[in-house]
Amino acid sequence: MKKVNNVFRINKIALQRMISVLYSILAILYCIPLLPYPIIAQENATIISYEQYISVITQKLPQIKNNVLQVEKAYNQVEKAKSVDDTNLIAKGQYARQKMYTTGKSLYEPDYKQSYYGYTGIEQTLASTGTRVSLGLEYNASSITGNLTIPPQAYSVDEYRPSITATITQPLLKNAFGIIDRYVKNSAAMKLEIQKLQQLQDDQSVLNYYKKLYFNWVLYRQALDIWQESITNARSLVDSVQRKARAGLAENDDVQRAVSSLLNYEAQYKQYEIAYKSLCDELSLYFDTSITPHINDMNSMFDNVVSAEYTEVPFEKTRSWLIVKKNMDVMQYTINVADNSTLPQMNLILSASRKNYSDQQREALSKLPDTDYSVGVEFSYPLGNHDADAQLKDYELSLKELEHNLLITQNSYYKSLRTIMQYLNGYKELIATHNKNLQALISQRQTERKKYEQARLDLQYLINTENSIAMEKLTLLQLKVGLLGYYIDYKDLTE
């Protein structure tokens, strides 16, 4: 009877082990369909280099195109400002017929007068001196018809007065030497130079995001590979534990630990897969969905960045300083012009005419023998001149505001620069430390696997080490991408 009980007890234990093994196998089979597959098959993907990526982005980004338009608008303002040198053509004419009246009897009683007037000329401003020059040809002709009383008969009087006149107006106080006339042209040219610098600044700010996006693209691609490798290792571990369980050398809890570790890696993979697909959706606005980043490009850039030394670049050598400084120069120039605008307007006017007079049209037009001259001064000044004074004050306040903004920008620059340099140097040290730790963990895993196979180590230690290796690889990848991001910020800030 005792022998039968022992046999029954042995069979019961064997049955429990078989049930445990069967349960584990079912758990593994349940997990197999959930195992992830690579999102993009490498053999079907087109690899795009970092340079090609930036080139395409630069050509397609609407923000970049908009920055180009701003420069084109600034060029157009320069062309518009050239209007101050335009020559104006003036032409006008008039015909008049009027009834003539007399107050008493005279030898000649006019009836109607017909008159013709015509003028054509040119006017131009010489912006370099502020001089206004006009040259015009004037023609006056009239014919008066009436009657002579003694003897009674019809009679007409004709007269023709052609002339050519040149006039020069020279500002002496306000707009002396064309300071106001030249302002529009000079200001437009200065603002064009600022807009060109601003275009470089704005383009780089936009591109920096997409430069970092490329390396995040690499990060997600490599992170998926890391988790895929961890999944493969976890599956291998599950198989190993499964074999030990079938041999009666492992319990159900070890099997479930291995399965739980596998499921955890699959969940991590899924999270990064979601982020990767989201990033690919963003890039699909500019690229075909079948492309993949060139991982070696990131590694090459990382090698250059990690070996470089980073120094504090003076703010005065940056594009940001130059933009603010040129804006201050424009404002100072505007103040100088506005200061001149507060002066009285006093102009010297010189005029000379050649003319003729005759009752015969042919004779009048044949020559201009007579000369007239005139020299005069005109003066104008608004009492109080509040508008010009207030405008000058506005410009002076704007200049002070720019000076304060320059100091604010300078302080912000050095604060940001020193923070970035701290991260650059700190990340280099962190990467070196984590690299050493990764090598130590890989060596530790090799030893632990041997111990586990020899039943000298609990499974949980091996699982923990596998987790630590996966996280260490991911941390290293994130640190490398972070270092490249700070390098991009450093270049953006110091250029």
C-alpha positions in Angstrom: 0.0 0.0 0.0 2.9 2.4 0.8 4.5 1.6 -2.5 1.3 2.5 -4.4 1.1 5.8 -2.5 4.6 6.6 -3.4 3.9 5.9 -7.1 0.8 8.0 -7.0 2.8 10.8 -5.3 5.5 10.7 -8.0 2.9 10.7 -10.8 1.2 13.6 -9.2 4.4 15.6 -9.1 5.2 14.7 -12.8 1.7 15.7 -13.7 2.0 19.1 -12.0 5.3 19.7 -13.8 3.7 18.8 -17.1 0.8 21.2 -16.5 3.3 23.9 -15.6 5.3 23.3 -18.7 2.2 23.2 -20.9 1.0 26.5 -19.3 4.4 28.1 -20.1 4.3 26.9 -23.7 0.8 28.3 -24.1 2.0 31.6 -22.6 4.9 31.8 -25.1 2.7 30.9 -28.0 0.3 33.6 -26.9 3.1 36.1 -27.0 4.6 35.1 -30.4 2.0 37.0 -32.5 2.6 40.1 -30.5 6.3 40.2 -31.4 7.1 43.3 -33.4 8.6 43.4 -36.9 10.8 46.1 -38.4 8.7 49.1 -39.6 10.8 49.6 -42.7 12.5 46.7 -44.4 16.1 47.8 -45.0 16.2 46.2 -48.4 13.2 48.3 -49.6 14.3 51.5 -47.9 16.1 54.4 -49.6 18.8 55.8 -47.3 19.0 59.6 -47.3 22.2 61.3 -46.0 22.2 64.2 -43.7 23.3 66.6 -46.4 20.6 65.4 -48.8 18.0 65.7 -46.1 19.0 69.3 -45.3 19.1 70.2 -49.0 15.5 69.0 -49.6 14.2 70.6 -46.4 15.8 74.0 -47.4 14.1 73.8 -50.8 10.7 72.8 -49.6 10.1 74.6 -46.2 7.5 77.4 -46.7 9.2 79.3 -43.8 12.5 79.4 -45.8 10.6 80.6 -48.9 8.9 83.3 -46.8 12.3 84.5 -45.6 13.4 84.8 -49.2 10.3 86.9 -49.9 11.2 89.3 -47.1 14.6 90.0 -48.8 12.9 90.5 -52.1 10.5 93.0 -50.5 13.6 94.8 -49.1 15.1 94.9 -52.6 11.9 96.3 -53.9 12.0 99.1 -51.3 15.5 100.0 -52.5 14.1 100.3 -56.1 11.2 102.3 -54.8 13.5 104.7 -53.1 15.2 105.5 -56.4 12.1 107.5 -57.3 13.8 110.5 -55.7 16.0 110.7 -58.7 13.2 110.3 -61.2 12.8 113.1 -63.8 9.3 114.4 -64.0 7.9 115.4 -67.4 5.3 118.2 -67.3 3.0 119.2 -70.1 -0.1 121.4 -70.1 -2.1 123.5 -72.5 -5.1 125.8 -72.5 -7.4 127.5 -75.0 -9.7 130.3 -74.0 -12.2 132.6 -75.7 -13.7 135.5 -73.9 -16.0 138.5 -74.7 -14.2 141.9 -74.4 -16.0 145.0 -73.0 -15.1 148.6 -73.1 -16.1 151.4 -70.7 -16.4 154.1 -73.3 -15.9 155.1 -76.9 -12.4 154.7 -78.1 -10.6 154.4 -81.4 -10.6 150.6 -81.0 -13.5 148.6 -79.6 -12.4 144.9 -79.0 -15.0 142.2 -79.4 -13.5 138.7 -78.6 -10.2 137.5 -77.4 -8.8 134.0 -78.2 -5.8 132.9 -76.3 -3.6 129.8 -76.5 -1.2 128.6 -73.8 1.2 125.7 -73.7 3.9 124.5 -71.4 6.2 121.5 -71.5 9.2 121.0 -69.2 11.1 118.7 -67.0 11.8 118.8 -63.2 14.4 116.8 -61.3 15.7 116.6 -57.8 19.5 116.1 -57.3 19.4 114.1 -54.1 23.2 114.5 -53.6 22.7 118.2 -53.0 19.0 118.6 -52.5 18.8 120.9 -55.5 15.6 121.2 -57.5 16.1 121.9 -61.2 13.3 122.7 -63.7 13.6 123.5 -67.4 10.5 124.5 -69.4 9.3 125.9 -72.7 6.3 128.2 -72.5 4.2 129.5 -75.4 1.5 132.2 -75.2 -0.4 133.4 -78.1 -3.5 135.6 -78.3 -5.7 137.3 -80.9 -8.2 140.1 -80.2 -10.8 140.9 -82.8 -12.8 144.1 -82.8 -13.5 147.3 -84.8 -11.9 150.6 -85.5 -14.2 153.5 -85.1 -12.3 155.9 -87.4 -12.5 154.8 -90.1 -15.0 152.1 -89.3 -13.5 148.7 -90.1 -12.8 145.3 -88.7 -9.5 145.1 -86.9 -7.5 142.4 -85.0 -4.4 142.4 -82.8 -2.2 139.3 -82.6 0.7 138.7 -80.2 3.1 135.8 -79.7 5.3 135.3 -76.6 7.5 132.2 -76.5 10.0 131.7 -73.7 12.3 129.1 -72.2 13.0 129.2 -68.5 15.4 127.4 -66.1 14.9 127.5 -62.4 17.1 126.3 -59.6 16.0 126.0 -56.0 18.7 125.3 -53.4 17.8 124.4 -49.8 20.0 126.3 -47.3 18.9 125.0 -43.9 16.3 122.3 -43.9 17.4 119.6 -46.4 20.7 121.3 -46.9 23.0 119.2 -49.1 20.0 116.9 -49.7 20.1 115.2 -46.2 16.4 114.6 -46.3 16.2 113.6 -49.9 19.0 111.0 -49.5 17.3 109.5 -46.4 14.9 107.2 -48.2 17.5 105.7 -50.4 20.1 105.3 -47.7 17.6 103.9 -45.2 16.3 101.4 -47.7 19.8 100.2 -48.5 20.7 99.8 -44.8 17.5 97.9 -44.1 18.2 95.6 -47.0 21.5 94.6 -45.4 19.7 94.0 -42.2 17.1 91.9 -43.9 19.8 89.7 -45.5 21.3 89.1 -42.1 17.9 88.4 -40.6 17.2 85.9 -43.4 20.3 83.9 -42.4 19.2 84.1 -38.8 15.6 83.0 -39.5 16.6 80.3 -41.9 19.0 78.8 -39.4 16.5 78.9 -36.6 14.0 77.0 -38.7 16.6 74.5 -40.0 17.8 73.8 -36.5 14.6 72.1 -35.6 14.8 69.9 -38.7 18.5 69.2 -38.1 17.6 67.9 -34.6 14.6 66.0 -36.1 17.0 64.1 -38.4 19.0 62.9 -35.4 15.8 62.0 -33.5 14.8 60.1 -36.5 18.1 58.1 -36.1 17.4 57.8 -32.4 14.0 56.1 -32.9 15.3 53.9 -35.6 18.2 52.7 -33.4 16.0 52.5 -30.3 13.7 50.1 -32.2 16.8 48.0 -33.0 17.9 48.0 -29.3 14.4 46.9 -28.2 14.3 44.3 -31.0 17.6 42.9 -29.8 16.3 42.9 -26.2 13.2 41.0 -27.4 15.4 38.5 -29.2 17.5 38.0 -26.1 14.3 37.7 -23.9 12.9 35.1 -26.2 16.1 33.1 -26.0 15.9 33.4 -22.3 12.3 32.2 -22.2 13.4 29.2 -24.4 16.2 28.4 -22.0 14.0 28.6 -18.9 11.4 26.6 -20.7 13.9 23.8 -21.3 15.0 23.9 -17.7 11.3 23.7 -16.6 10.7 20.7 -18.8 13.7 19.1 -17.3 12.4 19.8 -13.8 15.2 22.3 -13.1 13.1 25.4 -13.1 9.8 26.4 -11.5 6.8 28.2 -13.0 7.7 31.5 -11.4 11.0 31.6 -13.4 9.1 31.0 -16.6 6.7 33.8 -15.8 9.5 36.2 -14.9 11.1 35.5 -18.3 7.7 36.0 -20.0 7.0 39.2 -18.1 10.4 40.5 -19.2 9.6 39.7 -22.8 6.3 41.5 -22.6 7.9 44.5 -21.0 10.4 44.8 -24.0 7.5 44.5 -26.4 5.7 47.3 -24.7 8.8 49.5 -24.9 9.2 48.7 -28.5 5.6 49.7 -29.2 6.0 53.0 -27.5 9.0 53.9 -29.6 7.3 52.5 -32.7 4.4 55.0 -32.1 6.9 57.9 -31.8 8.8 56.7 -34.9 5.7 56.6 -37.0 4.6 60.0 -35.7 8.0 61.5 -36.8 7.8 59.8 -40.1 4.3 61.3 -40.6 5.8 64.7 -40.0 8.6 64.1 -42.5 6.1 62.8 -45.1 5.2 66.4 -45.9 8.6 66.7 -47.6 9.9 63.1 -48.2 8.7 59.8 -49.5 7.7 57.4 -46.7 10.1 54.7 -47.9 13.3 56.6 -46.9 15.4 56.0 -43.8 18.2 58.1 -42.2 21.9 57.3 -42.7 23.1 56.2 -39.2 26.8 56.6 -40.1 26.2 60.3 -40.8 25.2 60.7 -37.2 28.1 58.7 -35.9 30.6 60.7 -38.0 29.1 64.0 -36.8 29.1 62.7 -33.2 32.8 61.8 -33.5 33.6 65.4 -34.6 31.5 67.0 -32.0 32.7 64.9 -29.1 36.4 65.6 -30.0 35.9 69.4 -30.4 36.7 72.0 -27.8 34.1 74.7 -27.1 35.1 78.3 -26.2 33.1 81.3 -25.3 32.6 83.4 -28.4 32.3 87.2 -27.8 28.8 88.5 -28.4 30.3 91.2 -30.7 31.3 88.5 -33.2 27.8 87.1 -33.6 25.2 87.8 -36.2 22.7 88.7 -33.5 24.9 91.6 -32.4 25.5 92.8 -35.9 21.7 92.9 -36.6 21.0 94.9 -33.5 24.0 97.2 -34.2 22.8 97.9 -37.7 19.3 98.7 -36.5 20.9 101.2 -34.1 22.9 102.7 -37.0 19.6 103.1 -38.9 18.0 104.8 -36.0 20.9 107.1 -35.4 20.9 108.1 -39.0 17.1 108.7 -38.8 17.7 110.9 -35.8 20.2 113.0 -37.7 17.8 113.5 -40.5 14.9 114.3 -38.1 17.1 116.8 -36.4 17.6 118.6 -39.7 13.9 118.5 -40.3 13.4 120.8 -37.3 15.2 123.6 -39.0 13.4 126.4 -40.9 13.0 126.0 -44.6 15.0 128.5 -46.4 15.6 128.2 -50.2 17.7 130.2 -52.6 15.9 130.5 -55.9 17.6 131.3 -59.2 15.7 131.7 -62.4 16.7 132.8 -66.0 14.5 133.1 -69.0 15.0 133.7 -72.7 12.0 135.1 -74.5 10.6 137.0 -77.5 7.5 139.0 -78.4 6.1 139.7 -81.8 2.8 140.1 -83.7 4.1 137.5 -86.2 4.2 133.9 -85.2 7.2 133.0 -87.4 9.2 136.0 -86.2 8.4 135.2 -82.6 9.6 131.6 -82.8 12.7 132.3 -84.9 14.8 133.5 -82.0 14.7 134.4 -78.3 16.7 137.5 -78.0 15.7 138.8 -74.6 16.9 137.6 -71.2 15.3 137.9 -67.8 17.0 137.1 -64.5 15.7 136.7 -60.9 17.3 135.8 -57.6 15.2 135.3 -54.5 14.9 133.6 -51.1 11.9 132.0 -49.6 11.5 131.2 -45.9 9.1 129.0 -44.0 8.9 127.9 -40.4 5.9 126.6 -38.4 5.8 128.4 -35.1 6.2 125.9 -32.3 7.1 123.1 -34.8 5.6 120.6 -32.4 5.3 117.8 -35.0 9.0 117.8 -36.0 10.2 118.1 -32.4 7.9 115.3 -31.2 9.1 113.0 -34.1 12.7 113.6 -33.2 12.0 112.8 -29.6 10.3 109.5 -30.6 13.4 108.5 -32.6 15.7 109.3 -29.7 13.6 107.2 -27.3 13.6 104.4 -29.9 17.4 104.5 -30.0 17.6 104.2 -26.2 15.2 101.3 -26.4 17.5 99.6 -28.9 20.5 100.2 -26.6 18.7 98.6 -23.7 17.6 95.7 -25.9 21.2 95.2 -26.9 22.2 94.8 -23.3 19.3 92.4 -22.7 20.2 90.4 -25.8 23.8 90.3 -24.7 23.0 89.1 -21.2 20.7 86.4 -22.6 23.4 85.4 -25.1 26.0 84.8 -22.5 23.6 83.0 -20.2 22.5 80.7 -23.0 26.0 80.2 -24.3 27.4 79.2 -20.9 24.5 76.8 -20.3 25.0 75.1 -23.6 28.8 74.8 -23.0 28.1 73.2 -19.7 25.9 70.6 -21.3 28.3 70.0 -24.2 31.2 69.3 -21.8 29.0 67.5 -19.3 27.5 65.2 -21.9 30.9 64.3 -23.2 31.9 63.1 -19.7 28.5 61.4 -19.2 28.9 59.5 -22.5 32.3 58.3 -21.5 31.0 57.1 -18.1 28.0 55.3 -19.6 30.2 53.6 -22.2 32.3 52.1 -19.5 29.2 51.0 -17.6 27.8 49.3 -20.7 30.9 47.3 -21.2 30.9 46.3 -17.5 27.2 45.2 -17.8 27.9 43.2 -21.0 30.7 41.4 -19.2 28.5 40.9 -16.2 25.8 39.3 -18.4 28.2 36.8 -19.8 29.2 35.6 -16.4 25.6 35.5 -15.1 24.4 33.4 -18.0 27.1 30.8 -17.2 26.1 30.9 -13.5 22.4 30.6 -14.3 23.0 27.6 -16.6 24.9 26.0 -13.8 22.0 26.8 -11.4 24.3 29.0 -9.3 22.3 32.2 -9.8 18.7 33.2 -9.6 17.0 34.2 -12.9 16.0 37.6 -11.6 19.6 38.7 -11.6 20.0 37.9 -15.3 16.7 39.6 -16.2 17.8 42.7 -14.3 21.1 42.8 -16.1 19.4 42.5 -19.4 17.1 45.4 -18.5 20.1 47.5 -17.4 22.0 46.8 -20.7 19.0 47.8 -22.8 18.4 51.0 -20.8 22.1 51.8 -20.9 22.2 51.5 -24.7 19.2 53.7 -24.9 20.6 56.2 -22.5 23.8 56.4 -24.5 21.9 56.9 -27.7 19.8 59.7 -26.1 23.0 61.4 -24.8 24.6 61.3 -28.2 21.5 62.8 -29.8 21.3 65.4 -27.0 25.0 66.3 -27.5 24.4 66.9 -31.2 21.4 69.0 -30.4 23.4 71.2 -28.0 26.1 71.5 -30.7 23.5 72.7 -33.2 22.3 75.3 -30.6 25.9 76.3 -30.0 26.6 76.9 -33.7 23.3 78.8 -34.1 24.0 81.0 -31.1 27.7 81.9 -32.0 27.4 82.4 -35.7 
